[in-house]
């Protein structure tokens, strides 16, 4: 600092990163306030009005200032310099927030240092990763009443882990459970993976999927709220994508035709996994969402953008325990390579790279149709990759629904054949046929022998 710089600072006055003090009284509050914010500079020997009063710069002063910084928890990193009886303390932004002094936690708001409220402190803890949602114990979960052993069994199979280990030991080894006073307690990550009804404890962990008829997302064709354990949710979201995605066929002269899919499924799956892994589960007001438009698929989730975040370069794991569980069953990677994996998959399938946008609170990723698919679709037949399940009236009996499902597979089945398959009498089949005809759901095409049943669209 030289005279010119000092004059400029004094003229501009106190601000978010500048504090004037006549002496060292109350210095610890200013130190932790700057460390909890973006860093700053404290000028000792200057009045609040920016007038130089001066301070005797001695080794004793330097030692006292350093002791005050060292007594903060954790230690505040500073450097000092003096000029013209003004002692400047340069405070670095803290790497290990929050910082505390003997009288509490402080933060910088404009030109003032203010004591943090409980909610402000909690927000800072969350933003700095000191409190991780997935590692917190879920107090409402009761073991074994709320526990689903089938989910754990499936997880262990996918992870290639021994199923002979006792359930309690397996959960502890996965890092999602601990025993306290004889009671097994599960973390929120453990509940999201292994509870019978995870959404009873974390309702906002549902995944919304929607199919739109128009590009603007006004006319909804199908919409679902997908529940279950997190790895089950990923599979069900991808079932929805595959159900409505299309495929073009290239006839090569070989017995097996070549299938060109509309979207790179594995890249989308990677994005769905990332949206579940990195969601900000502290925020209750937003579900993860997948929107399927006629020309694109968009995935969006709520998050809190990490500081110094550079897409594709920052290794970011908000929920480390959830990420670890996914990596054990080979859903995604722990090393932050998801974005590059998506690009590699898209390149291999001649699809455009996903478009990624984010704000401080939301993350969006958009997939466009494969270039090869669009080229093929212009000249070759296009089909849905899966047959869309029919929707029937809710007042149908279980027998009637089962009859319709069997006829979907083979519409030439006779009453006797249906009766045998369903374990009922031919008369029961006949009565259900009559009711289905009256409802306009079923009609006979052709004679009794040689004809078939047609299920009518409703």
C-alpha positions as CSV (number, residue, x, y, z in Angstrom):
1,X,0.0,0.0,0.0
2,X,1.3,3.5,-0.9
3,X,0.1,7.0,-0.3
4,X,-2.0,7.1,-3.5
5,X,-3.8,3.9,-2.7
6,X,-4.4,4.9,0.9
7,X,-5.9,8.3,-0.2
8,X,-8.2,6.5,-2.6
9,X,-9.4,4.1,0.1
10,X,-10.0,6.9,2.6
11,X,-11.9,8.9,0.0
12,X,-14.2,6.0,-0.9
13,X,-14.9,5.1,2.7
14,X,-16.0,1.9,4.4
15,X,-17.6,-0.8,2.3
16,X,-18.2,-4.5,1.9
17,X,-14.4,-5.1,1.8
18,X,-13.1,-2.1,3.7
19,X,-13.3,-1.4,7.5
20,X,-11.9,1.5,9.4
21,X,-10.9,1.1,13.1
22,X,-9.1,3.4,15.5
23,X,-7.7,0.5,17.6
24,X,-7.8,-3.3,18.1
25,X,-11.0,-3.4,20.3
26,X,-13.5,-5.7,18.7
27,X,-11.1,-6.7,15.9
28,X,-12.0,-10.4,16.2
29,X,-15.5,-9.7,15.0
30,X,-14.2,-7.9,11.8
31,X,-11.7,-10.7,11.1
32,X,-14.3,-13.5,11.2
33,X,-16.9,-11.4,9.3
34,X,-14.5,-10.9,6.4
35,X,-13.3,-14.5,6.5
36,X,-17.0,-15.7,6.4
37,X,-17.6,-13.4,3.4
38,X,-15.2,-12.6,0.5
39,X,-12.2,-11.3,2.4
40,X,-11.3,-7.7,2.9
41,X,-9.0,-5.1,4.5
42,X,-9.1,-3.5,7.9
43,X,-7.3,-0.2,8.4
44,X,-6.2,0.5,12.0
45,X,-5.6,4.1,13.0
46,X,-8.5,5.4,10.9
47,X,-11.8,6.9,12.2
48,X,-15.2,5.8,10.9
49,X,-15.3,9.1,8.9
50,X,-12.1,8.1,7.1
51,X,-9.8,10.5,9.0
52,X,-6.3,9.3,9.9
53,X,-5.9,9.3,13.7
54,X,-2.8,7.1,13.5
55,X,-1.6,4.1,15.5
56,X,1.8,3.2,16.8
57,X,3.0,0.4,14.6
58,X,5.2,-1.8,16.8
59,X,6.1,-5.5,17.0
60,X,3.8,-5.7,20.0
61,X,0.9,-4.5,17.9
62,X,1.7,-7.0,15.1
63,X,1.9,-9.8,17.6
64,X,-1.4,-8.9,19.2
65,X,-3.2,-8.8,15.9
66,X,-1.8,-12.1,14.9
67,X,-2.8,-13.6,18.2
68,X,-6.4,-12.4,17.7
69,X,-6.4,-14.0,14.3
70,X,-5.0,-17.2,15.7
71,X,-7.6,-17.3,18.5
72,X,-10.5,-17.4,16.0
73,X,-11.9,-20.8,15.2
74,X,-10.5,-21.9,12.8
75,X,-7.6,-19.5,12.5
76,X,-8.1,-16.5,10.2
77,X,-5.4,-16.1,7.6
78,X,-4.1,-12.6,7.4
79,X,-1.2,-10.5,6.1
80,X,-0.2,-7.0,7.5
81,X,1.5,-3.9,6.2
82,X,1.9,-0.4,7.5
83,X,2.1,3.1,6.0
84,X,1.9,6.6,7.5
85,X,0.8,5.4,10.9
86,X,-2.0,3.3,9.4
87,X,-1.8,-0.4,10.0
88,X,-3.5,-2.5,7.2
89,X,-4.7,-6.0,7.9
90,X,-5.5,-8.0,4.8
91,X,-8.0,-10.8,5.6
92,X,-8.3,-13.8,3.2
93,X,-11.6,-15.3,2.4
94,X,-11.8,-18.4,4.5
95,X,-11.3,-21.9,3.1
96,X,-13.0,-23.5,6.1
97,X,-16.1,-21.5,6.8
98,X,-17.8,-20.7,9.1
99,X,-15.4,-18.8,11.3
100,X,-16.1,-18.0,14.9
101,X,-14.7,-15.6,17.5
102,X,-15.4,-15.6,21.3
103,X,-18.7,-13.7,20.9
104,X,-20.1,-15.7,18.0
105,X,-20.3,-15.9,14.2
106,X,-20.3,-12.7,12.1
107,X,-20.7,-11.9,8.5
108,X,-20.1,-8.8,6.3
109,X,-23.3,-7.0,5.1
110,X,-22.4,-3.9,3.2
111,X,-20.1,-1.7,5.3
112,X,-21.0,-3.5,8.5
113,X,-20.2,-6.7,10.3
114,X,-23.3,-8.3,11.8
115,X,-23.8,-11.2,14.1
116,X,-25.4,-14.2,12.2
117,X,-28.8,-15.5,13.1
118,X,-29.5,-19.2,13.6
119,X,-31.0,-19.5,10.1
120,X,-28.2,-17.5,8.5
121,X,-25.7,-19.8,10.2
122,X,-27.5,-22.9,9.1
123,X,-27.6,-21.6,5.5
124,X,-23.8,-21.0,5.6
125,X,-23.2,-24.5,7.0
126,X,-25.2,-26.0,4.2
127,X,-23.6,-23.9,1.5
128,X,-20.1,-24.8,2.7
129,X,-21.0,-28.5,2.9
130,X,-20.5,-28.7,6.6
131,X,-24.0,-30.2,6.8
132,X,-24.8,-32.8,4.2
133,X,-28.4,-33.9,3.8
134,X,-27.6,-37.4,2.9
135,X,-25.5,-38.0,6.0
136,X,-28.1,-36.7,8.5
137,X,-29.9,-39.3,10.6
138,X,-33.7,-39.6,9.7
139,X,-35.4,-39.5,13.1
140,X,-38.8,-40.6,11.9
141,X,-37.5,-43.8,10.3
142,X,-38.1,-46.9,12.5
143,X,-36.1,-50.1,11.8
144,X,-37.2,-52.7,10.9
145,X,-40.8,-51.5,10.5
146,X,-40.0,-49.0,7.7
147,X,-37.2,-51.0,6.2
148,X,-37.5,-52.9,2.8
149,X,-35.1,-55.9,2.9
150,X,-35.9,-56.7,-0.8
151,X,-34.4,-53.3,-1.8
152,X,-31.3,-54.1,0.1
153,X,-31.1,-57.6,-1.4
154,X,-31.4,-56.1,-5.0
155,X,-28.8,-53.5,-4.2
156,X,-26.3,-56.1,-2.9
157,X,-26.9,-58.2,-6.0
158,X,-26.2,-55.2,-8.3
159,X,-23.1,-54.3,-6.3
160,X,-21.8,-57.8,-6.4
161,X,-21.6,-57.9,-2.6
162,X,-22.2,-60.9,-0.3
163,X,-25.9,-61.5,0.6
164,X,-24.9,-63.7,3.5
165,X,-24.0,-60.7,5.7
166,X,-26.6,-59.7,8.2
167,X,-28.8,-56.8,7.1
168,X,-27.7,-54.6,10.0
169,X,-24.0,-55.2,9.3
170,X,-24.5,-54.7,5.5
171,X,-26.2,-51.3,6.1
172,X,-23.4,-50.3,8.5
173,X,-20.7,-51.3,6.0
174,X,-22.4,-49.2,3.3
175,X,-22.2,-46.2,5.7
176,X,-25.9,-45.6,5.9
177,X,-26.7,-46.9,9.4
178,X,-25.4,-46.8,13.0
179,X,-26.5,-48.2,16.3
180,X,-27.3,-45.9,19.2
181,X,-28.5,-47.2,22.5
182,X,-29.4,-50.6,20.9
183,X,-31.5,-48.9,18.1
184,X,-30.4,-49.0,14.4
185,X,-30.6,-45.6,12.9
186,X,-30.6,-44.9,9.2
187,X,-29.2,-41.8,7.4
188,X,-31.4,-40.0,4.9
189,X,-29.4,-41.6,2.1
190,X,-30.2,-45.0,3.6
191,X,-33.9,-44.1,3.8
192,X,-33.9,-42.9,0.1
193,X,-32.4,-46.2,-1.0
194,X,-33.9,-48.8,1.4
195,X,-37.1,-47.6,3.0
196,X,-40.4,-49.2,2.0
197,X,-41.8,-45.7,1.3
198,X,-38.9,-43.2,0.9
199,X,-41.2,-40.4,-0.1
200,X,-43.0,-40.6,3.2
201,X,-39.8,-39.2,4.7
202,X,-38.6,-37.1,1.8
203,X,-41.7,-36.2,-0.4
204,X,-39.7,-34.0,-2.7
205,X,-37.5,-36.9,-3.8
206,X,-40.2,-38.0,-6.4
207,X,-39.2,-37.6,-10.0
208,X,-41.7,-35.9,-12.3
209,X,-41.8,-37.1,-16.0
210,X,-44.0,-35.5,-18.6
211,X,-44.7,-36.0,-22.3
212,X,-45.8,-33.0,-24.3
213,X,-47.6,-32.9,-27.7
214,X,-46.2,-29.4,-28.6
215,X,-42.8,-27.9,-28.5
216,X,-43.8,-25.2,-26.0
217,X,-44.9,-27.7,-23.3
218,X,-48.6,-26.7,-23.1
219,X,-50.4,-29.8,-24.2
220,X,-49.6,-32.7,-21.8
221,X,-50.1,-36.2,-23.2
222,X,-48.8,-38.2,-20.2
223,X,-47.4,-37.2,-16.8
224,X,-46.3,-39.3,-13.8
225,X,-44.8,-38.8,-10.4
226,X,-42.3,-41.6,-10.0
227,X,-41.7,-42.9,-6.5
228,X,-39.5,-45.5,-4.8
229,X,-35.9,-45.9,-3.9
230,X,-33.4,-43.7,-5.8
231,X,-31.9,-46.5,-8.0
232,X,-35.5,-47.7,-8.8
233,X,-36.5,-44.1,-9.8
234,X,-33.6,-44.0,-12.3
235,X,-34.8,-47.2,-13.9
236,X,-38.5,-46.0,-14.0
237,X,-37.6,-42.7,-15.6
238,X,-35.6,-44.5,-18.3
239,X,-38.6,-46.8,-18.8
240,X,-40.7,-43.7,-19.5
241,X,-38.1,-42.3,-22.0
242,X,-37.9,-45.6,-23.8
243,X,-41.6,-46.0,-23.9
244,X,-42.1,-42.8,-25.9
245,X,-38.8,-42.6,-27.8
246,X,-38.8,-43.7,-31.5
247,X,-36.6,-45.8,-33.6
248,X,-35.9,-45.8,-37.3
249,X,-34.9,-49.0,-39.2
250,X,-32.1,-49.3,-41.8
251,X,-32.5,-52.3,-44.0
252,X,-29.0,-53.5,-44.9
253,X,-29.8,-56.7,-46.8
254,X,-28.8,-58.8,-43.8
255,X,-31.4,-60.8,-41.8
256,X,-31.1,-58.4,-38.9
257,X,-32.2,-54.8,-39.6
258,X,-30.2,-52.0,-38.0
259,X,-32.0,-49.9,-35.4
260,X,-31.3,-46.1,-35.2
261,X,-32.7,-44.7,-31.9
262,X,-34.1,-41.2,-31.6
263,X,-32.0,-40.3,-28.5
264,X,-28.7,-41.6,-26.9
265,X,-30.3,-43.5,-24.0
266,X,-27.2,-44.1,-22.1
267,X,-26.3,-40.4,-22.1
268,X,-29.8,-39.5,-20.9
269,X,-29.5,-42.2,-18.2
270,X,-26.3,-40.6,-17.0
271,X,-28.0,-37.2,-16.8
272,X,-30.9,-38.7,-14.8
273,X,-28.5,-40.3,-12.4
274,X,-26.6,-37.0,-12.0
275,X,-29.8,-35.1,-11.3
276,X,-30.7,-37.5,-8.5
277,X,-27.2,-37.6,-7.1
278,X,-26.6,-33.8,-7.1
279,X,-30.1,-32.5,-6.2
280,X,-30.2,-30.1,-3.3
281,X,-32.4,-32.2,-1.0
282,X,-32.5,-29.4,1.6
283,X,-34.8,-27.5,-0.8
284,X,-38.3,-28.8,-0.4
285,X,-40.2,-27.0,-3.1
286,X,-39.0,-28.7,-6.4
287,X,-38.9,-32.2,-7.8
288,X,-36.5,-33.4,-10.4
289,X,-38.2,-33.1,-13.8
290,X,-37.8,-34.8,-17.2
291,X,-39.8,-33.1,-20.0
292,X,-40.2,-35.0,-23.2
293,X,-41.0,-32.7,-26.1
294,X,-41.5,-33.6,-29.8
295,X,-38.0,-32.4,-30.6
296,X,-36.0,-32.7,-27.4
297,X,-35.7,-34.1,-23.9
298,X,-35.0,-31.6,-21.0
299,X,-34.0,-32.6,-17.5
300,X,-34.0,-30.0,-14.7
301,X,-33.2,-30.1,-11.1
302,X,-32.7,-27.7,-8.2
303,X,-29.3,-27.3,-6.8
304,X,-27.1,-24.7,-5.1
305,X,-24.2,-23.9,-7.4
306,X,-20.8,-24.6,-5.9
307,X,-18.4,-21.7,-5.5
308,X,-15.7,-21.5,-8.2
309,X,-17.7,-24.0,-10.3
310,X,-16.4,-24.6,-13.8
311,X,-18.5,-27.0,-15.8
312,X,-16.5,-30.0,-16.9
313,X,-13.6,-29.2,-14.7
314,X,-15.0,-29.0,-11.2
315,X,-15.3,-32.3,-9.4
316,X,-18.6,-31.8,-7.7
317,X,-20.3,-34.2,-5.3
318,X,-23.0,-32.5,-3.2
319,X,-24.3,-35.8,-1.7
320,X,-21.2,-37.9,-1.3
321,X,-22.9,-40.8,0.4
322,X,-25.6,-41.0,-2.3
323,X,-22.9,-40.8,-5.0
324,X,-21.0,-43.6,-3.3
325,X,-24.1,-45.8,-3.2
326,X,-24.8,-45.2,-6.9
327,X,-21.2,-45.9,-7.8
328,X,-21.3,-49.3,-6.0
329,X,-24.0,-50.5,-8.3
330,X,-22.3,-48.9,-11.3
331,X,-24.8,-46.0,-11.7
332,X,-22.6,-43.1,-12.5
333,X,-19.0,-42.3,-11.4
334,X,-17.6,-40.8,-8.2
335,X,-14.8,-38.9,-10.0
336,X,-17.0,-36.2,-11.6
337,X,-16.7,-37.7,-15.1
338,X,-20.5,-37.7,-15.9
339,X,-20.5,-34.7,-18.3
340,X,-17.6,-36.1,-20.4
341,X,-19.3,-39.5,-20.4
342,X,-22.4,-38.0,-21.8
343,X,-20.4,-36.2,-24.6
344,X,-18.6,-39.4,-25.5
345,X,-21.8,-41.4,-25.8
346,X,-23.4,-38.6,-27.9
347,X,-20.4,-38.5,-30.2
348,X,-20.4,-42.3,-30.6
349,X,-24.1,-42.2,-31.5
350,X,-23.8,-39.2,-33.9
351,X,-26.1,-37.1,-31.6
352,X,-25.6,-33.5,-30.7
353,X,-23.8,-32.8,-27.4
354,X,-26.2,-32.0,-24.6
355,X,-26.8,-28.3,-24.0
356,X,-26.2,-27.4,-20.4
357,X,-27.4,-24.3,-18.6
358,X,-27.4,-23.4,-14.9
359,X,-28.2,-20.6,-12.5
360,X,-27.4,-20.3,-8.8
361,X,-30.5,-22.4,-8.1
362,X,-31.3,-24.6,-11.1
363,X,-29.5,-26.9,-13.5
364,X,-30.8,-27.8,-17.0
365,X,-29.6,-30.3,-19.6
366,X,-31.2,-30.6,-23.0
367,X,-30.8,-33.6,-25.4
368,X,-31.6,-33.2,-29.1
369,X,-32.5,-36.0,-31.5
370,X,-29.7,-38.0,-33.1
371,X,-28.5,-36.7,-36.4
372,X,-28.5,-40.2,-37.9
373,X,-32.1,-40.8,-36.6
374,X,-33.4,-37.6,-38.3
375,X,-31.7,-38.5,-41.5
376,X,-33.2,-42.0,-41.4
377,X,-36.6,-40.9,-40.3
378,X,-37.0,-38.8,-43.4
379,X,-36.9,-41.9,-45.6
380,X,-37.4,-45.0,-43.5
381,X,-40.2,-46.4,-41.2
382,X,-40.3,-45.0,-37.7
383,X,-41.8,-46.8,-34.7
384,X,-42.0,-46.3,-31.0
385,X,-39.3,-48.3,-29.2
386,X,-42.0,-49.9,-27.0
387,X,-45.7,-50.5,-27.2
388,X,-47.6,-48.0,-25.2
389,X,-49.8,-49.7,-22.6
390,X,-53.5,-49.2,-23.2
391,X,-55.6,-47.3,-20.6
392,X,-58.8,-48.8,-19.5
393,X,-61.7,-47.5,-17.4
394,X,-61.1,-47.8,-13.7
395,X,-64.4,-49.6,-13.0
396,X,-63.4,-52.8,-14.9
397,X,-63.1,-55.9,-12.8
398,X,-59.8,-57.7,-12.4
399,X,-61.1,-60.5,-14.6
400,X,-62.1,-58.1,-17.4
401,X,-58.7,-56.4,-17.3
402,X,-56.9,-59.7,-17.4
403,X,-59.0,-60.8,-20.4
404,X,-58.0,-57.6,-22.3
405,X,-54.3,-58.0,-21.4
406,X,-54.3,-61.5,-22.8
407,X,-56.1,-60.4,-26.0
408,X,-53.5,-57.6,-26.4
409,X,-51.0,-60.4,-26.8
410,X,-53.2,-62.8,-28.9
411,X,-56.5,-61.5,-30.2
412,X,-57.5,-64.9,-31.6
413,X,-57.8,-66.6,-28.2
414,X,-61.1,-68.4,-27.7
415,X,-63.4,-68.3,-24.6
416,X,-62.2,-71.8,-23.6
417,X,-58.5,-70.8,-23.9
418,X,-59.1,-67.6,-21.9
419,X,-61.0,-69.5,-19.3
420,X,-58.1,-72.0,-18.9
421,X,-55.5,-69.3,-18.7
422,X,-57.4,-67.4,-16.1
423,X,-58.7,-70.3,-14.1
424,X,-62.4,-69.4,-14.5
425,X,-65.4,-70.9,-16.3
426,X,-66.2,-70.2,-20.0
427,X,-69.5,-68.6,-18.8
428,X,-67.5,-66.1,-16.7
429,X,-65.5,-65.2,-19.9
430,X,-68.8,-64.9,-21.9
431,X,-70.4,-62.5,-19.3
432,X,-67.3,-60.3,-19.2
433,X,-67.3,-60.2,-23.1
434,X,-70.8,-58.9,-23.0
435,X,-70.0,-56.2,-20.5
436,X,-66.9,-55.2,-22.5
437,X,-69.0,-55.0,-25.7
438,X,-71.6,-52.8,-23.9
439,X,-68.8,-50.4,-22.7
440,X,-67.6,-50.1,-26.3
441,X,-64.2,-51.6,-25.4
442,X,-64.4,-54.9,-27.3
443,X,-65.9,-56.1,-30.6
444,X,-65.8,-59.3,-32.5
445,X,-64.5,-59.2,-36.1
446,X,-65.4,-62.1,-38.3
447,X,-67.1,-65.4,-37.5
448,X,-66.8,-67.3,-34.2
449,X,-64.4,-69.7,-35.9
450,X,-61.6,-67.9,-37.8
451,X,-62.4,-64.4,-36.5
452,X,-60.7,-62.4,-33.8
453,X,-61.3,-59.8,-31.1
454,X,-60.6,-56.1,-31.6
455,X,-59.9,-53.9,-28.6
456,X,-61.3,-50.5,-29.4
457,X,-59.6,-47.2,-28.6
458,X,-61.4,-45.1,-26.0
